[in-house]
């Protein structure tokens, strides 16, 4: 007997209007997910159990359990997922391999002459290291950990410096190679190659918005109006940074040139990061076991989340939840601009309460058909979605980058959040520009031959 049969037998829904029958799966799925999250259940388990309950609406409990198990395993049966553990491992190797320190020195060459130099250097370093590691939290920890003592020495305000580090660390989620863009590509069946190319300009725009915030608000919050000079020769700084920057050239050049796939590129990134770590003498053989273990734990968490999200996607598709939500959004307005604004608001709210990976896995199948209906390209939509959700990882209550950034700098949330708000406003202005002018996102992919 299904859950629907039980509810009919008990006369819970016999007098329910027809539209409520369509709404019931939505209420069960998202209502159960909300309740499980509120009581503190880990998000992967919350997704899995709420999916099981939704499937139970239409199947007996034994068949619902079997179907859920099949979808959990089937969600991982994808060769493209191999890229994730490799890029996670490469990011951890970079975090331990001295790459961040050399990129910060190089960033000082680029931003050291600007007023409030160390804040600008922080943003530029996050853009470079975040793009290499593919992780906002790794970037916030590595760059923030190295910049913090330098900023303390120069009497930079801790709250604002921490806010700048937190606001700029998600730039690496847009600037490739990016794990979340790979995840979106798998869910939407978009090209990783063109998604990677599309992320460059929006990622740079996000970083420039934070730098503009430093310029506008820095003096108000007590940022010193000073410039910095390096303690070492310029050529040595460049030579030290070139091997790290070459990783981007090798990976992106190989993917765009068709030399290797994104999955193969992830393995090359691991080998290259390991070689650099040994050359820089920052990684020892005895350290590798800890790096491997950390990578395995993170990979297990991500893959389990992907598997439970696959079960949720199937449950939504079987219950016609995407069609129901699409009809609701399209009935809200027939104006494409109004629909686009509504989608962005939904993503901003979702990003505040949900981590990026499950948000992409859950909401891509729901929102992508709506975007296609109003004529939005899936590549542009993916960049817009990641840009929105990137803001969410810097906001309470779930913002991982926010908590890591505060932990690294030793500042309290109440000290950092007021300084983050004006930076958020500027980043949302940057998001508006990216959404309103698709050519900014699509220029590089079309230059590389994209015809979608």
C-alpha positions, 0 to 999 in steps of 0.5 A, a space after each residue: 500500500 502506498 502513502 497516498 492509499 493510506 491517506 485516502 483510507 484514513 480520509 485525510 485527502 479524500 475531499 482535497 481539491 484537484 490542484 492539491 493532489 498535484 501540490 502534495 508531492 511538492 509539499 512532501 518532498 520539500 516539507 520533509 527536507 525542511 523538517 529534516 534539516 531543521 532537526 539537524 540531519 546531515 543534508 545528504 541524509 535529509 535529501 535521501 529520506 525526503 526522496 524516499 517519502 516522495 517515492 512512497 507516495 506512489 509505490 509500496 514501501 518495499 518497492 520505494 526502498 528498492 527504487 531509492 537504492 537503485 537511484 542512489 547507485 545509478 546516480 554515481 554510474 557516470 564516468 564524468 564524476 571521476 573528475 571530482 575526486 581528482 580535482 579535490 585531491 589536486 586542490 588539497 595538494 595545492 593547499 599544502 604545496 606552497 602554491 598560495 604563497 607564491 601566488 600572493 607574491 605575484 598578486 602583490 605585483 599586480 595590486 600592490 600599487 593600489 590604495 589599500 593594497 593588501 585588500 586588493 592583493 587578497 582579492 587577486 590572490 583568491 581569484 588565482 588560487 581559487 581557480 586553481 584549487 576549485 574550492 572557495 573554502 580552501 582559498 579562504 583558508 589558504 589566502 586568508 591564513 597568509 594575508 592575515 598576519 601581513 594585514 595585522 602588521 600594517 594595521 588593517 581593520 580585521 573585520 573589513 579585511 576578513 569580509 574582503 577575503 570571504 567575499 572574493 574567495 568564491 570567484 574561483 567557483 566561476 573561474 575554471 577549473 571549477 568542481 561546481 561547473 563540472 557538476 552542473 555540466 553533468 546534470 544539464 548535459 552541457 559541455 564542460 569545455 564551454 562552461 569553463 570558458 564561459 566562467 572567466 569573464 563573470 568570475 573576473 567581474 565578481 572579483 572586480 566588484 569586491 575590489 571596487 568595494 575596497 576602493 569605495 568603502 576601504 577608507 571608511 572602515 580604516 584601511 590604510 591608504 598605502 602601497 606595498 613593495 616586495 622584499 624580493 626582485 620582480 623577476 624572481 617573483 614572476 619566475 616563482 609564480 609561473 609554474 603554478 600559473 602554467 597549470 591553468 594554461 596546461 589544463 584549459 589549453 588541453 581541454 579547449 584544444 581537445 587534447 584531453 577531457 576534463 576528467 583526464 585534465 583532473 588527473 593531470 592536475 593531481 600529478 602537476 600539483 604533486 610535482 610542484 609541491 615536491 619542487 617547492 619542498 612544501 610537501 613531504 612523503 609523510 604528509 601525503 597520507 593526511 592529504 589523501 585521507 582528507 581528499 577521500 573524506 571530502 570526496 565521499 561526502 560529495 559523492 554521497 550527496 550526488 547519489 541522494 540528489 539523483 534519487 531526489 531528481 528521479 522522485 521529482 521527475 516521476 511526480 511531475 514536480 518540475 512541471 508543477 513548479 515550472 507552471 507556477 513560475 510561468 503563471 506568475 508572469 509571462 514577461 521573460 524579464 520578470 521570470 528571470 528576476 524571480 529565478 534569481 531571487 529563488 537562487 539567492 534565497 536557496 544559496 543562503 540555506 543550502 550548500 552549492 552542490 545539492 542546490 545545483 543537483 536539485 534545482 537544475 532539473 527544475 529551473 533549466 526547462 523554465 530558462 529554456 522556455 524564455 530563450 536562455 542558453 543553458 551555458 549562460 543559465 549555468 553561470 548565472 546559477 553558480 554566480 547566485 549560489 556563490 553569494 550564498 556560501 558567504 551568508 549565514 546561516 549555512 555559509 561555509 566560506 563565511 565561517 572558514 574566513 572568520 575562523 582563519 582571521 579570528 573575527 566574530 560574525 557580528 564584526 564581519 557581516 556589517 562589512 560584508 553587506 556593501 560588498 554583497 550589494 556590489 556583487 549583486 550589481 555584477 550579477 545583474 550585469 552578467 544576467 542582463 548582458 549574455 554576450 559577456 558570458 557567451 563571448 569566449 565559448 562562441 569564440 571557441 566554436 560554440 553554436 548553441 
